């Protein structure tokens, strides 16, 4: 299934007039998604991605004043994901995932062929370390760092026999509530 690309003009005014003024742009974005679901045969809301330029265009005048209509370009890929972009703007290219490399490969790139034997020895040591890190450490007897031991708190001294702790003074009660202190 090849990718499908279409251009539409989406009427928004009838949709966002149905809600309160402080919800208009939110309703306009939902209306764009509903329109795209209907016309591009998308599965659901999660399959529709509104790109940044279109979103900024909808929110340009705030939450209360979205545009009355908007011209969009929709592109559906093989997975069923529909990307929606403002007309006249280009779609972003799919990012290429870099290959994951170990430390030995990264060092070999940095060192290159010019380093000669020294670089290969260091690379071999790092490669051996990478392989060692991948193993299960349950059977190995490795020295673990010592944890700091907490010192016990000294015991609280007991009061002497016959000692009475000081009592808080009671608050004086005023007979006249209007009387100043």
C-alpha positions as CSV (number, residue, x, y, z in Angstrom):
1,X,0.0,0.0,0.0
2,X,1.6,3.3,-1.1
3,X,1.3,6.5,0.8
4,X,-1.7,8.7,0.0
5,X,-1.6,12.5,-0.1
6,X,-4.6,14.8,-0.4
7,X,-5.3,18.5,0.0
8,X,-8.5,19.7,1.8
9,X,-10.0,22.9,3.0
10,X,-11.5,22.3,6.4
11,X,-14.5,24.5,7.5
12,X,-14.1,25.2,11.3
13,X,-16.6,28.0,12.1
14,X,-19.7,25.8,12.3
15,X,-17.9,23.4,14.7
16,X,-16.3,25.9,17.1
17,X,-19.5,28.0,17.3
18,X,-21.1,25.1,19.1
19,X,-18.9,25.5,22.2
20,X,-18.1,28.3,24.7
21,X,-15.7,31.0,23.5
22,X,-12.9,29.9,25.9
23,X,-12.9,26.4,24.2
24,X,-13.0,27.4,20.6
25,X,-9.5,26.6,19.4
26,X,-9.5,23.3,21.3
27,X,-12.7,22.4,19.4
28,X,-11.2,23.5,16.1
29,X,-8.3,21.1,16.5
30,X,-10.7,18.3,17.3
31,X,-12.7,19.3,14.3
32,X,-9.6,19.0,12.1
33,X,-8.9,15.5,13.4
34,X,-12.5,14.4,13.0
35,X,-12.5,15.7,9.4
36,X,-9.3,13.8,8.6
37,X,-10.6,10.6,10.2
38,X,-13.7,10.9,8.0
39,X,-12.0,11.7,4.7
40,X,-8.7,9.8,5.0
41,X,-10.2,6.7,6.6
42,X,-8.0,6.8,9.6
43,X,-8.5,4.4,12.4
44,X,-9.0,6.8,15.4
45,X,-7.7,10.0,17.0
46,X,-4.3,8.4,17.8
47,X,-3.7,7.7,14.1
48,X,-3.9,11.4,13.2
49,X,-0.9,13.6,13.9
50,X,-1.3,17.4,13.6
51,X,2.1,18.9,12.8
52,X,3.6,21.9,14.5
53,X,3.0,24.5,11.8
54,X,-0.8,23.7,11.5
55,X,-1.1,23.7,15.3
56,X,0.6,27.1,15.6
57,X,-1.7,28.4,12.8
58,X,-4.8,27.3,14.7
59,X,-3.6,28.9,17.9
60,X,-2.2,32.0,16.3
61,X,-4.9,34.3,17.7
62,X,-5.4,32.5,21.0
63,X,-8.0,30.2,22.3
64,X,-11.0,32.4,21.5
65,X,-10.3,33.2,17.9
66,X,-9.3,30.3,15.6
67,X,-9.5,30.7,11.9
68,X,-12.8,30.2,10.1
69,X,-11.3,27.6,7.7
70,X,-7.9,26.1,7.1
71,X,-6.3,24.5,4.0
72,X,-4.4,21.3,4.9
73,X,-2.4,18.6,3.3
74,X,-2.9,15.0,4.6
75,X,-0.5,12.2,4.1
76,X,-1.3,8.6,5.1
77,X,1.6,6.1,5.3
78,X,1.7,2.3,5.1
79,X,1.1,1.9,8.8
80,X,-2.1,3.9,8.7
81,X,-0.8,7.0,10.4
82,X,-2.1,10.2,8.9
83,X,0.1,13.3,9.2
84,X,-1.7,16.7,8.8
85,X,0.3,19.7,7.7
86,X,-0.6,23.3,6.8
87,X,-0.9,23.8,3.0
88,X,2.4,25.1,1.6
89,X,4.6,23.7,4.3
90,X,6.7,20.5,3.7
91,X,6.4,17.3,5.7
92,X,9.4,16.4,7.9
93,X,11.5,13.5,6.7
94,X,11.5,10.4,8.8
95,X,14.4,10.5,11.2
96,X,17.1,7.8,10.5
97,X,17.9,5.7,13.6
98,X,21.6,5.6,14.2
99,X,23.2,2.2,14.7
100,X,24.0,1.4,18.3
101,X,27.7,0.9,18.7
102,X,29.7,-0.4,21.7
103,X,32.6,1.5,23.2
104,X,35.1,-0.4,21.2
105,X,33.6,0.6,17.9
106,X,33.3,4.3,19.0
107,X,37.0,4.3,20.0
108,X,38.1,2.6,16.8
109,X,36.3,5.3,14.8
110,X,38.1,8.0,16.9
111,X,41.5,6.4,16.8
112,X,41.2,5.2,13.2
113,X,44.0,3.5,11.3
114,X,46.6,6.1,12.1
115,X,47.0,5.0,15.7
116,X,48.3,1.6,14.7
117,X,49.0,-1.0,17.3
118,X,48.4,1.1,20.4
119,X,44.9,1.9,19.4
120,X,44.1,-1.7,18.7
121,X,45.4,-2.8,22.1
122,X,43.2,-0.3,23.9
123,X,40.2,-1.2,21.7
124,X,40.7,-4.9,22.5
125,X,40.7,-4.1,26.2
126,X,37.6,-2.0,26.0
127,X,35.9,-4.7,23.8
128,X,36.7,-7.3,26.5
129,X,35.3,-5.0,29.1
130,X,32.1,-4.6,27.0
131,X,31.8,-8.4,26.7
132,X,32.4,-8.8,30.4
133,X,29.6,-6.3,31.3
134,X,27.1,-8.3,29.4
135,X,27.6,-11.4,31.6
136,X,25.6,-12.3,34.6
137,X,27.5,-11.4,37.8
138,X,25.8,-14.0,40.0
139,X,28.6,-16.5,39.8
140,X,31.4,-14.0,40.1
141,X,32.9,-12.8,43.3
142,X,33.3,-9.1,42.8
143,X,34.2,-6.7,45.6
144,X,31.3,-4.4,46.1
145,X,31.8,-0.9,47.5
146,X,31.3,-0.7,51.2
147,X,28.1,1.0,52.4
148,X,28.4,3.8,55.0
149,X,27.3,2.5,58.3
150,X,25.0,4.7,60.3
151,X,26.3,5.6,63.8
152,X,23.8,4.7,66.5
153,X,22.3,7.7,68.3
154,X,23.3,8.2,71.9
155,X,20.6,7.1,74.4
156,X,18.4,9.8,75.9
157,X,19.3,10.4,79.5
158,X,16.6,9.5,82.0
159,X,15.5,12.1,84.5
160,X,16.7,11.8,88.0
161,X,14.3,10.3,90.5
162,X,12.1,12.8,92.2
163,X,12.7,15.4,89.3
164,X,9.5,17.1,88.1
165,X,9.6,18.6,84.6
166,X,8.6,22.2,84.3
167,X,5.0,22.8,83.5
168,X,3.8,25.4,80.9
169,X,2.2,28.4,82.4
170,X,-1.6,28.6,81.8
171,X,-2.9,31.4,79.6
172,X,-4.6,34.1,81.7
173,X,-8.3,34.4,81.1
174,X,-9.7,37.9,80.6
175,X,-13.0,38.7,82.3
176,X,-13.8,41.5,79.9
177,X,-13.2,40.5,76.2
178,X,-12.7,44.1,75.3
179,X,-10.0,44.6,77.8
180,X,-6.5,45.1,76.3
181,X,-3.5,43.2,77.4
